[in-house]
Amino acid sequence: NAVAVVPDASAEATVLEGYGRDRPGFLLAVTRALTEAEVEVRLAKVNTEGRRAADGFYLVDSRGQPLNPGA
């Protein structure tokens, strides 16, 4: 499993990509964790290839701005 922030993929949101073994409840677990972190999902691109999930999430903070993990 891997998770990566994709720099410069979007000016309006922070793009987070996740890859791993697909399983029931996977997206629920991811979105629940993001909600608990008070991160808003503006767009999700969900892709399943056999037993592998390759999902992208466009994320913003509570003000609608891209996340700034260095701040």
C-alpha positions in Angstrom: 0.0 0.0 0.0 1.2 3.5 -0.7 -0.1 7.1 -0.3 1.4 10.1 -2.0 0.7 13.8 -2.4 1.0 14.9 -6.0 2.7 18.3 -6.1 1.4 20.8 -8.6 -1.4 18.5 -9.8 -4.1 21.2 -9.0 -4.1 24.9 -8.1 -7.4 24.5 -6.3 -6.8 21.5 -4.1 -4.2 19.2 -2.7 -4.2 15.9 -4.6 -3.6 12.7 -2.6 -3.3 9.4 -4.4 -3.6 6.0 -2.7 -2.8 2.6 -4.0 -3.4 -0.7 -2.3 -5.4 -3.9 -2.2 -9.1 -3.3 -2.7 -11.4 -4.6 0.0 -15.0 -3.9 1.2 -15.2 -0.7 3.2 -11.9 0.7 1.9 -13.3 4.0 0.6 -15.4 4.4 3.8 -12.3 4.0 5.9 -10.4 6.6 3.8 -13.2 9.2 3.8 -13.9 8.7 7.5 -10.2 9.4 8.3 -10.3 12.5 6.1 -13.5 13.7 7.8 -12.1 13.2 11.2 -9.0 15.3 10.2 -11.5 18.0 9.1 -10.4 17.7 5.5 -13.0 18.2 2.7 -13.0 16.0 -0.3 -13.8 18.1 -3.3 -13.4 15.4 -5.9 -12.6 11.7 -5.8 -11.4 9.6 -8.7 -11.9 5.9 -7.8 -10.3 3.2 -9.9 -10.2 -0.5 -9.3 -8.0 -2.8 -11.3 -8.7 -6.4 -10.4 -7.9 -6.5 -6.7 -6.0 -3.3 -6.6 -7.4 0.2 -5.8 -5.9 3.3 -7.3 -7.8 6.3 -5.9 -7.2 10.0 -6.1 -8.7 12.6 -3.8 -8.7 16.4 -4.3 -8.6 17.9 -0.8 -9.2 21.3 0.7 -9.2 22.7 4.3 -12.2 24.2 6.1 -11.7 27.5 4.3 -11.8 25.8 0.8 -8.0 26.2 0.3 -5.5 23.5 -0.7 -3.8 21.9 2.3 -0.5 23.3 3.5 1.2 20.5 5.5 4.3 22.7 6.1 2.4 25.5 7.8 
